[in-house]
Amino acid sequence: MAYRSGGPKVLVIVLAGGEGKRLLPLTADRAKPAVPFGGIYRLIDFALSNVVNSGYLKIVVLTQYKSHSLDRHVTKTWRMSTMLGNYVAPIPAQQRVDKSWYQGSADAIFQSLNTITDERPDIVVVVGADHVYRMDFSQMVDQHVESGAGVTVAAIRQPIAMADQFGVIEVEADDHTKISAFLEKPTDPQGLPDSPDEILASMGNYVFDADVLQDAVTRDSQLEDSTHDMGGDIVPALVKDGSAYTYDFKKNVIPGGTDRDQGYWRDVGTLDSYYDAHMDLISIHPVFNLYNYDWPLFTSYGPYPPAKFVHGANGRFGEALSSMVSPGVIISGARVNHSVVSPDVRVHSYSEVDDSVLLDGVDIGRNCRVKRAIIDKNVRLPENTSVGIDPEQDRARGFTVTESGITVIGKGTVIEP
């Protein structure tokens, strides 16, 4: 638990067991929180960086589906000082209670209650592992303690037209921090008292009094009609008890933040949103700024040398414009534009890559054309291959094409010349 001066003892639980079916084929071989993002990161790095920067240094990560690469990343990257008793510990589903795996996010915590009883914290911060954002959780914890809430739910303002995509929080008319109702993807929600065109959407981040969380998930485990979900079951039950409050993410202030990126939060639950979040990174004045060193994003990307750009004559120019290029990349006589390029990628002569996301180890052969594509790890494009130019041709080759026309090639896909 992090010991803040004069503050409560805090344990963090990161829910990282998601399958991420809507991100297929990127999740065909890995859990959603392990999906690479932004060149050198994994999605889970954003949640872990936030809680660590907030001063909370005892963290358990609950995993389940296809967790090998996630466990490996967490154990190799997120090492705390054992002298100070801090840790980030991945915990797989253990069947501690019975022979079933996790039946939902609340059940995952119920089956892992030993992590709470062993540490005896005052406060438990529960966060998701697959969103892109910056947040100082200590500000949310401070409000939680001051309000006397049993649970505080982090919420972000969204247009009322998007209400059917979120769990929606309604607040009391005389107390805009107290939750009066929690509605799952409603079609006719009420707007906020101070902004009728907006709703408060749950971010999937919670602060609990430890005893309240233990009691809530234990009671829920005994309900046969429960889906054992934090947002679907636990929060509504605590709303009925009158002990549920909300924290407006809009007022969370991050050191080094700007007016442009304050309040940025992306749920990268679909291929299109995953792609759009990458495009947010590479504008001249990025909507989400990775270059804020006052609130760093931590990760590990291996022993790669600096990126290299070679050839500058005879029609071959190795260049990257409006792009993020990771260590270990070699752009050899090729042009990359408005793209995110991950470590150990090779782009060979006379090829062009536009508006794309290339994950680790991708090899783009000569005379290739790649446009509006996501290419997963270790895919090799033979010479003269086009991707993202003809959607029908891409579908015929077995590639995924999203509703907005993004072509996605899964990890290790073999493409015939």
N, C-alpha and C positions, 0 to 999 in steps of 0.2 A: 504494500500500500504506500502511496505517496504521503509523506508527512509534510503538509504545508503549514506554515507558521500559524499556530493557533487554530488550525482547521481540522476537519474530520479526517479519519483514516479512510482511504478510498481504494477499492479494488475495481479493476476494469475487466469486463467480459466482452470479448469481441466475437460476434456471431458470424462464423465463416464457413458454414456448412452448405451454402447454397449451390444447387445444381446449375442454375443459369441456363435453362433450356432455351430461352429466347436469344441467347448469344451463340447458339450452335452455328457453325462448326468450331468456334473458338473454345467452347467448353466441352468438346468431344473427348479431350484427353486430360482435362484439368478442371478443378473447381473454379467457380466464377471469381472468387477473391484472388486467385492466382493468375488471372488473365493479365498479360503485360499491358502496360499503358504508358504513353508519353515517352517512349524510347527506352528508358532505363528502369522504369518502375513496374511494380505489380499493383493491382488495385488495392490490395490490403495495406500497402505502404502509406496510403493517405490517412486511413483511420488510425494506424499505429503512430504515425508522425504527429497527428493531432493530439492524441492522449499523452504522448511523451512530452511534447512541447507544453502541454497544459500542466506538467509536473507530476503526472501519475505514472509510476514506474513499476507497478506490480500488475501484470496483465496476463490473462489466460485467453487463448484463442480456441474456440470450440469448432472442430472440423468434423466432416463426415464424408461427403461425396468426393471421390477421385482426388484425395488430399495429398498425394505423395509430393508433387512439385510445390504445393503450398507449404507443407511441413518442412520440406528441404529449404525453401526460401526463408521461412521464419527462423529456423534454427541456425542457419548460416549467417543471416543478416542481423537479426534482432537479439543481440547479446547485451545484457545489462551487467552492472557490477555485482558480483556475488558477495563481495565484501559488505555492500550496503543492503543485501537481501532483496535486490530488485531482480525482476525476470520478465521475459515474455515466453510463455509456455504453451505450445500447441497441445491440445487435448483431444484425441479422437473419441468417437462414440465408443463407450466402454461396456454397455449393458450392465451398469452397476445396479439398476433397480430390478430389471427383468431381462428377458431375452430379446426385447425389441430394440431397434435403432431409434434415433430421434424421430418423433412424430410431428415436430414443429419447433419453432424457436423457443417457446416457453418450456416444452418438454426437454429440450437440450439443456436448459438451465436447471430444471428439476433434477435431471439425471446427473448433473454435475454440482449439486449443492455442496458436496464436500469441499469444493474450492472456496466456498464462502465460509463454511464452518471452520475450516482449517485456518483461515486468515483473520476471521472475526473483524471485518471492517465495519465502519459506521455507515458508509455510503457505497453503493455499487453502481458504477457507470456501465451501461449496456449499449454497445454501438454495433452497427452493421459494418461489413467489411468490403463493400463494393460500390461506394460512392466517391466522387471526386469533389473535394471541398477543403477549406481550411476552417477550423473552429477551435476556439479556446474553451474547453469544457469546464475550466475552473470558474468561469463567469456563470455558466449554467448551474454548477454545483452551489455557488454562492446564493443565487436566487432560490434554489431548491431549499436550502437550509433556512433562509430568511422567511420563506413563505410557510414553512411547516408542512409542506406537501408530503404525501406518501410516495408519489411518483411525479416526475416532471418530464414532459414529452417535448423534445425539440421540434419546432415547426417552422416551415418556410412559407412565405406568402406566394401564392400562385394564382393565375387568372381563374375566375370562377368557371370558365368554359372547360378547364382541365380537371375539374373536380372528380370526374369519373375515372381518373387514373390514379387516385391517391386515397389513403385513409384521411378523412377530413375531420378537423377538430372544430367544434362549435364552443364558444365561450359564453360565460355569464354576462348579461347586459351591464351589471354594475361592477364586475370584476373581470377585466379582459385577460387575466392570467388563469382563471379557474375554468376548467373544462366542464361544460354542461352536457356534451354529447360527443361521441366518437363514431363516425359513420364510415363504413367501408365502401369506397367508390360510389358515392351517391349521385343520382341523376338530377336532383332538385335541391341543391344545398342553399343555405342562407349565406349571404355575404357577410364580411366582417363589419362590426358596428362602425368602425372608423374608415372603412373602405369597402363599400357594397359590391364592387367588382372583383374582389379578391376573396380567397378562402385561405385557411391555414392548413397546409398539408403536412402530415407527419413525415419526419425525416428518418424514422427508424432508430433514433438515438434517445436513450432514456437515462434518467437519474433516479435511483430508488434509495429509500432507507433500506438498509440490508434486511431488517426483520420483516418489512412490508413485502419485499420481493420473495423472501423465503416462504412466507405464509401464502402469498398469492399463487405461486407456481405449485405449491403443495396442494392447495385446495383445487386448483385447476386440474391437477393430475387425476383427481377422483371423479371428474365429470365426464361421463361417457359421450355426451353430445358436443364436447369441446373439440376445436381443431388444434388446441394447444399452441396458439400463436400469440406472440406478444401484443401485436396491434389488434388482432381480431378478438382476443379473449381477455388477456390480462388487463390491458388499459380500460376497456369498457367496464369490467368488473370493479375496478378502482374508481371509475367515474361514478358508478352507482353508490359507492361508499363515501363519495364527496371528498376524496383525497387526491384527485388527479388535477395537476396544473400544467400549463404550457409555458414553454420558453420560446420567445420570438427570435429566430435566428438573425433577423434583420438588424438587431441591436448588438450582435456579437462583433467586437472590434479586435482585429488581429494586428500585432505589431508589424509595421512595414506594409500594411494593406493600403489600398487606394480606393477612391470612390468607385472606380470602374469594376474592381473585382470583389468589393465587399458584398457579402451575402451570396457569393457564387456557390452553387451546389448542383451537381449533375448526377442523376440516377442513370448509370450506363447499363440499363437492363436490356436494351435491344441493340442490334447491330447498327442501326441508324443513329441511336443516341451515342453509342460508343464512337462512331465515326465523327459525329458532330462535336463531341467533347475534344477530340484530337484537333479538329479545325479551330476550336477556341484557343488552342495553345499557340498558334503560329501567326496570328495577326500581328501587325506592327505594334499595336498597343493591346496585348492579349487580354481577353476577358477573364482568363484565369492565368495568373502570373507565376510561373515556376521559379522566377528569379528573385523571389522575396527571401533574402538570407536572414531576415529577422525571425522568420517562422519556417525553418528549413524542412524540406521533405527528404527523409532518409531512405536509403536503399543500398544495395550492393549490386554491381553489374560486372564483376569479374576483372581479370587482369588484362584489359584491352588497351592497346596503344591509342594515341590520338587519331582522329579521323584524317583521311588523306584524300586529296583531290589531285589527279594527275592527268597529263596531256593538255596542251594548250595550242595546238597547231594542226594544220592539214585537216580542218573540219572536225577535229575531236577536241572538245572542251569539257574538262571535268569541273562541274559547277553545281551549286545548290543555292536556290533563291527562295526566300520566304519560307524556309524550312528549318526543322530541328534535326541535327545530324549527331548521332551518338558516337562514343568511342569505338574504335575498331572498324569503322566503315571505310571502304575504299570506293570512291566514285571515279572511275577510270574512263575519261573521254565521253562521259554521259552527262545528261542534264536532268536534275531533280528540281521540281518546282512545287511549292506549297504542299509539302509532305512532311511526315514524321518518319525518320529512318532510325531503326533500332541497332544495337551493337552487332558487329560482325557481318554486316550486309555488304554485298558486292554488286555494283552496277557497272556493267561493261560498256564498251565503246558504242557510240551512235544510238544508245537507248535513251528513251525519255520517260520519266515518271512524273505524273502530275496529280495533285489532289489525292494523295494516297497515304496509307499507313503500312510500312514494311516492318515486320517483326524480326526477331533475332535470326541471323544466319541465312536470310533470303539471298538468293543469287539470281540476278537479272542478267541473262545472256546478251549478246550483241544484237543490235537492231530490234530491240523489243519496245513495245508501247504499253504503258500501264497508266490507266486513268481512273480515278474514283474507285479505288480498290483497297481492300484490306487483305494482306497476304501474310499468313501465319508462318511460324518458325520453319526454317530448313526447307522451304519450297524453292525449287530451281526452275526458272523459266528458260527453256532452250532458246537458241537464236531464232529471231524473227517471230517471236510469240507476241500476240496482242491480248491484253486483259482489260476489261472495262470499256472496250470500244463498241462491241456488239453484244448486247445482253442475251440475245437468243443463242448466239454461239457459245457464250459462257455457260448458260444453262445446259446446253447440249453436252458440254464437257464435264458436267457434274458439279459445277461451281454453284454457290449460293448467290442469288441476286436479290437484294432487298427491295422493299416497296419504293424507295427513293432512287433505286438504280445503282446501289453500291454493290460491286462484285466482291465476294469473299471466298478465299481459297484456304482450306483447312490445313492444319499442321502436317508437314511431311508429305503432302500430296505429290504424286509423281505425274508430271505432265509430259506426254509424249511429244517428240519433235514434230 
